[in-house]
């Protein structure tokens, strides 16, 4: 007991001296302690892949054909983060592109690596070329079950190449890419020419976005397009015009579409679309006009949607009318 009391007394005597010594330490000593190198950080790790995709089941009723049921599309993708500001994405798709005697198949859609820093992004691999708002938007997010004919026909599609995006602020963006020009899943550039594609978008006010796209093959053709999109309080108005000029050959191909929609209630949207594609290079018989009237019903927090459409289309040599009704159930994950 005496030893414990003695030790406690010594500690109480020495404590003020220790405090005074710490207060009298030189600034250099304090700075050296503050700037001491931290413990080495652990190496960056790769994040686990995140699975995304959607399934579309469709029933179509067409004049003189009858009822057809299809699995319209199944897309499964994986994306994730890599060290040093890199990310990646891979996506495959099963699409009902077969016939009554040929089974549909599975093909690669996206496979690219992307590097991002502040206002600049660069990606390389296979992905959508930056042409047309309708095309760069996922089909699962469009208001209609299919793209307008002018976008399907004249817009550049997926390809293999490199693209840079300049994003100085949310109100403006600029994309520029160089591609093989052969299309998706074709790695060889047969004629050694390349395809240049660009798109610029400006948002002068929060509700309105306007843009322009351009694409040029070195010795083949030039394409250009203009777009506008207005969204406010459940209403949307969207329009695009696209044209293609072939060097040294006949008149241009061109077309447009205008889409309007309104959410009558948060889970129900009414849509109407008018479109026209004129392919004078082929001839008057190639004209394709259509009117689409439909409704989208959101059944599950934006993940499940039922689309019902009626499409009246005139196309072909006789410009015959073809009426189609469809119902499509889509589930996103």
SVG drawing of the C-alpha trace seen along z (x, -y; Angstrom):
<svg xmlns="http://www.w3.org/2000/svg" viewBox="-57 -30 69 53">
<polyline fill="none" stroke="black" stroke-width="0.4" points="0.0,0.0 2.9,-2.4 4.5,-1.7 1.2,-2.6 0.8,-5.8 4.4,-6.8 4.1,-6.1 0.9,-8.2 2.6,-11.1 5.6,-11.0 3.2,-11.1 1.4,-14.1 4.6,-16.0 6.0,-15.3 2.7,-16.0 3.1,-19.8 6.7,-19.5 5.6,-17.4 2.9,-19.8 5.3,-22.7 7.8,-20.9 5.1,-20.2 4.1,-23.8 7.7,-25.0 8.3,-22.7 9.7,-24.5 7.5,-25.2 9.9,-23.1 9.2,-20.1 5.5,-20.7 5.6,-21.1 7.7,-17.9 5.0,-16.0 2.2,-17.5 3.9,-16.7 4.9,-13.2 4.1,-10.9 0.8,-9.0 0.6,-5.3 0.5,-3.9 -3.0,-3.6 -4.2,-0.3 -4.3,0.3 -7.6,-0.6 -9.9,2.4 -12.2,3.3 -15.9,3.0 -18.1,6.0 -20.1,5.9 -23.6,4.5 -26.1,6.5 -28.7,4.5 -31.1,5.2 -34.7,5.8 -37.1,8.3 -39.8,7.4 -42.7,9.7 -44.9,8.6 -48.2,9.6 -48.9,8.2 -52.1,8.2 -51.7,7.3 -54.1,7.2 -53.9,10.3 -51.4,11.9 -53.2,12.3 -51.8,12.7 -48.1,13.2 -46.4,13.5 -42.7,12.9 -40.0,12.3 -39.1,9.0 -35.9,8.4 -33.8,9.6 -30.8,7.5 -28.4,8.3 -25.5,6.1 -22.7,5.7 -20.9,2.6 -18.5,1.6 -15.7,-0.6 -11.9,0.0 -8.9,-1.8 -7.7,-5.2 -11.1,-6.6 -11.9,-3.8 -15.3,-2.0 -16.5,0.8 -19.7,2.1 -20.6,5.3 -24.1,6.1 -25.5,8.9 -29.0,9.2 -31.4,11.8 -33.6,10.1 -36.6,11.5 -34.9,11.0 -35.5,14.5 -38.3,15.8 -40.9,18.5 -38.1,21.0 -35.0,19.3 -34.4,18.9 -33.4,15.6 -29.9,15.4 -27.8,13.8 -25.3,11.1 -22.9,8.6 -24.2,5.1 -21.8,3.1 -18.3,3.8 -16.2,0.8 -14.0,-0.9 -14.5,-4.5 -12.2,-7.0 -13.7,-10.1 -12.2,-13.1 -14.2,-16.3 -15.5,-17.6 -13.8,-15.1 -14.6,-11.4 -13.0,-9.0 -14.3,-5.5 -13.1,-2.8 -14.7,0.4 -18.1,1.2 -21.0,-1.1 -23.6,-3.5 -22.3,-6.1 -23.3,-9.7 -26.0,-10.4 -29.7,-11.2 -31.3,-11.6 -33.7,-8.9 -31.0,-6.4 -28.7,-7.1 -31.7,-6.7 -32.3,-3.1 -35.3,-1.5 -36.5,-0.6 -36.9,-4.4 -38.6,-5.5 -42.2,-6.4 -42.9,-4.1 -42.3,-0.4 -40.1,-0.9 -37.9,-3.6 -39.2,-5.8 -38.3,-4.5 -36.1,-7.5 -33.9,-6.7 -33.8,-3.0 -32.8,-3.7 -30.6,-6.8 -29.0,-7.2 -25.6,-5.6 -25.7,-2.6 -23.3,-0.8 -19.8,-0.5 -16.2,0.2 -14.1,-2.9 -13.0,-5.7 -15.1,-8.6 -14.4,-11.7 -17.1,-13.7 -16.7,-17.3 -19.1,-18.1 -18.2,-21.6 -21.5,-22.0 -24.9,-20.4 -26.3,-22.8 -24.0,-21.7 -22.2,-18.6 -20.1,-17.7 -19.3,-14.2 -16.9,-13.2 -16.0,-9.7 -14.0,-7.8 -15.2,-4.4 -14.5,-1.6 -17.8,-2.2 -18.5,1.5 -21.1,1.8 -21.3,3.9 -19.4,7.1 -17.3,6.5 -13.8,5.9 -12.1,5.7 -12.1,2.4 -12.5,3.7 -11.7,0.5 -9.4,-1.3 -11.8,-4.3 -13.3,-5.5 -16.5,-7.0 -16.6,-10.3 -19.6,-11.0 -20.4,-14.0 -23.3,-15.3 -23.7,-18.6 -26.5,-19.4 -27.4,-22.7 -30.0,-23.3 -30.9,-27.1 -33.6,-26.5 -34.3,-23.7 -37.2,-22.4 -35.7,-22.6 -32.8,-20.8 -31.7,-21.3 -29.0,-19.4 -27.3,-18.6 -25.6,-15.5 -23.3,-14.8 -21.6,-11.7 -19.3,-11.4 -17.6,-8.5 -14.3,-9.5 -15.4,-8.6 -19.0,-7.5 -21.7,-9.7 -22.6,-12.4 -25.5,-12.4 -26.8,-15.1 -29.7,-15.6 -31.3,-18.2 -33.3,-17.5 -35.4,-19.3 -36.9,-18.0 -39.3,-19.9 -40.5,-18.5 -42.5,-20.2 -45.1,-19.1 -45.8,-15.8 -45.9,-17.0 -43.3,-16.2 -42.8,-17.4 -40.0,-15.8 -38.9,-16.1 -36.0,-15.1 -35.1,-15.5 -32.3,-13.4 -30.9,-13.4 -28.3,-11.5 -26.3,-12.6 -24.4,-10.2 -21.5,-11.8 -22.0,-11.9 -25.3,-10.1 -29.0,-11.0 -31.2,-13.1 -30.9,-12.9 -32.8,-10.6 -34.5,-12.4 -37.2,-12.0 -38.6,-13.3 -40.8,-12.4 -42.8,-14.4 -43.9,-12.9 -46.1,-14.3 -47.0,-12.8 -48.8,-13.7 -49.1,-12.0 -52.7,-12.1 -51.8,-10.5 -48.4,-9.7 -48.6,-6.1 -50.3,-6.6 -48.9,-8.4 -50.7,-9.0 -48.5,-9.2 -49.0,-10.2 -46.3,-10.2 -46.3,-11.1 -43.3,-10.1 -42.3,-10.3 -39.3,-8.8 -38.6,-9.8 -35.9,-7.7 -35.7,-9.5 -32.4,-7.8 -34.3,-4.5 -37.5,-5.9 -41.0,-7.1 -42.0,-3.5 -39.6,-3.5 -41.6,-6.2 -42.6,-5.2 -45.3,-7.1 -46.9,-6.2 -49.1,-7.4 -48.8,-5.9 -51.3,-6.3 -50.6,-4.6 -50.5,-4.5 -47.8,-3.5 -48.8,-2.2 -46.2,-2.1 -47.0,0.9 -44.0,1.0 -41.9,-2.0 -40.6,-2.5 -39.4,1.1 -42.5,2.7 -44.4,1.1 -47.2,2.1 -47.4,0.4 -50.4,0.5 -50.2,-0.9 -52.1,-1.3 -49.9,-1.9 -51.2,-2.9 -48.4,-2.7 -48.2,-3.3 -45.1,-1.9 -44.0,0.3 -44.4,-0.1 -48.2,-0.6 -48.0,-2.7 -50.5,-0.2 -51.9,-0.8 -51.0,1.6 -52.6,1.4 -51.1,3.0 -52.0,3.2 -49.5,4.4 -49.2,4.9 -45.8,5.1 -44.9,5.9 -41.4,4.7 -39.6,5.5 -36.3,3.8 -33.8,5.0"/>
</svg>
